[in-house]
Amino acid sequence: MAHKALEVKNINKYFGNVIALNDINMSVSAGEVHCLLGDNGAGKSTMIRILSGVHQPDSGEVLLEGEPVTFATPADALDRGIATVHQYLSIQPLMSVTRNFFLGREPSTGRGPFKRFDLKKADAIVREEMARMGIDVRDPGQPVGTMSGGERQCVAISRAIHFGARILILDEPTSALGVKQASTVLRYIVRARQDGLAVIFITHNVHHAWAVGDTFTVFRRGRSLGTNPRNAISRQELLDMMAGGEDFQEFEKQLEAELEARR
């Protein structure tokens, strides 16, 4: 049985009288893609913020490699190997691919007043890391804004892995992408799993989740509808859970009745 890289137990989070998360339990193991699905307002973003150190839970605990941890800031989570790639990337479009990749962590050469950014080394690392995911960066000096949306997502993911992430949290990385660009990101999620990373893939797109996921948890209105491994659930069942199941069927009946009444 694979060991659990990250686990949450009985997590609750409130914002005033609003219950954002209610008794949430889930885990992700090394070498696993755990898909967290849910519609807007389901609680996915709140869960991300707790795991990345933006919020602290009101009750419950987060365990890293089996040990309880508390993240006071996002830097705390990053220092412990949890990297979050948000839907709205912290990428500077007018800066080069290399500058974005090493922003705040630039390799240097020389000493004292002669210390400077080692651009040659940085460019070589960017070419190598991006080539690992199948992206040929001919000119690391090109503005990152000239790359496709999928390639920009991969720059952010590759950067997180290069700097030591063991647990990768991806917040809707394919939501604004076309089919070809989304496939680029999904392909790299698979490579991250093959490299032994624990990946939490947050999405509302069941088809993208099904393409790469090993385990699936569905959130609705701050509650978990349960966690299922791939061999215990079908894509249609996931779609039904996302759509609201009986609630959606009732809506369909009401819609059909309204249309019939208008004829």
N, C-alpha and C positions, 0 to 999 in steps of 0.2 A: 504493500500500500504506500503510495507516494506521500511524503510528508507535506504538511500544510505550511506554505510559505507565509500566508497571511490569513487571518481568521477574525471575524467579528462575532461577538456573542451578545445577544439580547440588547442590541443597540436601540436607544430611544433618543429622539431629538425633537424639541418643541421650540416654536417661535411664538411666544405669547400663548394664545389659546389654540394655535394651529399645530396639529400633530404632523410633523414632517416625516418622521420615521417611527414606526411602532414595532418594537420587539423583533429587530432584524438579525438573522443569523445567516452567514455565508462564509465561504472560504475559497482560496485558490491555491493550488499546488504548483511547484516548480515544473516547467514543461507542460503547462495546461493553459488553455484559453477559456476563461470563464466569462460568458456573455451575460451582461446585466441589461435586461430589456424592460421597457416601459414607455408609456406615452408621456407627453409633457405634463409636468406636475406630479409624476408618480413617486418622486423621491430620489431619483438617480443622482441628480446634481448634489443634493445634500449628502448622500453617501460618499460621493467623490470628495467633497470638501472635508469630510471627517477623515477619510483615509489619507488625504494630502496635507492635513494639518491646518486647514483654514478654519474649521469649526471643531469644537470638542463635543462629544456626546454628552447628553444630560444623564444618561445611565448606560450600563453595559460596558464592554471592554473590547479593545483591539489587541490581538496577539500577533507578534512577529516572530516567526520560527518558534512558536509555542510560548513565548514570553510576553506578558502584558506590557504594553507601551503606551505612552502619552505623547502626542505631538503638539507642542505649544505653537509652532509656526510651520509653514511649508518647508523652511530650511531644515527643520528637525526631521521631517519625513524624508527629504532628499538625502540627508546625511545617513539615514538608515537604509538607503537603497530603494526607496519608493519614488518613482518619477511619474509625474502626471503630464500628459500631453493634452492640452485643452482644445476644445472645439475652435476657439478663436486664438490662433497661434500667437505667441510672443515673438514674432518674426518681423524684422525690419526690412521692408521690401526693397529699399534703395541701397542697402548694404549688401556686400558680396556674400556668396554661399559660405565661404570660409569664415568671414567675420561673424556671421550669424551662428555658425556651428560652435565657435569658440568664445562667443560673447561673454565676457566676465571671467573666462578661464583660459586666456591666451598663453600658448607656450612662448617662452622667451629665449633669447640668446644674448650673450655678452654679460658684462657685470657692471654694477654701480651705475654711473651716469651714462654708460654705453649700452645698458640693457634695452632691448627692443623686441618687438613682436617677431617671432621666427616664422615669417610668412611661408618660406619654402617648406619647412616641416609641416606647417598647418595645412597647406595645400595638398601635400602628399597624403596626409591622414584623411582628409575629406574625400579625395579620389578613392582611396582604399575602402573606407567605410561605406561610401555610397555604392561602390562596385559590388560590395557584399550583398546588397539588396537588389542588384540588377540594374542600377541606374548609372549610366556613363556620364560623369560630369567632365566634359572636355575642358571647361574653363571655370575653375573654382572662384575666379575673380568676378564672374558675372553677377549682376544684381539678382538676389533670390526672387524678386518680384517677377522676373522673366520666366521662372519655372512654372510648371503646371501646379494645380492645387494638390494633386496626389504627390508630386515630387516634393513640394514644400512640407507636407505632412511627414514624408519619409525623412527629410532633413531633421525635423524635430524629434522623431522617434530614434533615428540613428544617433543623434547627439545625446539623448538620454541614456542609451545603452553604452555608448563610448565612455561616458563618465560614471559608469559603475552601477546603473540601475539593475536590480534583481527582480523587482516587481514593477511592471509597466501598466499604468492606468491610462486608457485611451478614451477620451470623452468625445463621442460622436465624430470620429475621424473621417467618416465617409459621407456625412450628411449633406454636404454641399457639393459633392463631386459627381461627375458623370460616370458611366459604366467603366470606361477604360481607366480613368484616374482612380476610381474606387478599387478596381482589381489590383492596381499597383500597391495600394495600402494593405489590402487583404493578403496579398502575397507576402508582404514583409511581416505581417502579424504571424503568419505560419513560420517564417524563418526565425522570428524571436522565440517562438515555442520550441523549435528544433534546437535552438541555442541554450535551452534550459531555463528561460525566463518564465515567471508567472505573469500572465497577462489577464487583466480585467478589461474587457471590451464593452463599453457602454454604447448602446445604440437603440433606436426605435425601429430599425430595419431588420425584420426577422430573416430576410433572405441573405443579407450580409452576415448576420450572426450564424446562420446555419452553414454557410460556406466554410467557416473556420473554427466554430465553437466545439469544445469538448463537453462543457457543462453550461446549463442555462438556468438563470434565476429571473423571474418576472416580478416586477414591482407594480402595484396599483394602489394609488391613494396612500402612499406611505407604508404600505404593508407588503410583505413578500407572499407571493402565491405558491412558493415552494421552489426547490432546486432539483433539477433533473439532469442526469447524465444523458449523453446523446442517444444511447441505446434504449432509453426508457421513455422517450417522448418523440413525437413526430413534428415536422415543420407545421402541419396544419393545426395540431394541438397548441403549438406556441402562438400561431396566428389567432386562434380562438381566445386564448388567454389574454393576449394583447388587446383584442377587440372588445373584450368584456363579456364574452361567452353568452350567458342567458340575457344579460342586459342588451347586448347588440341584437340578439334574435328577437327580443321584444320590440326593439326599435324598428327592425325590418317589418314585423307584422303591422305595427302602427302605420308605417310608411305605405305599405301595400293597401291598407284599409283606406287611407286618405286618397291615394291614387284611384282606387276603385270608386270612391264616392264622387270623384270629379268627372267620371266618364258618363 
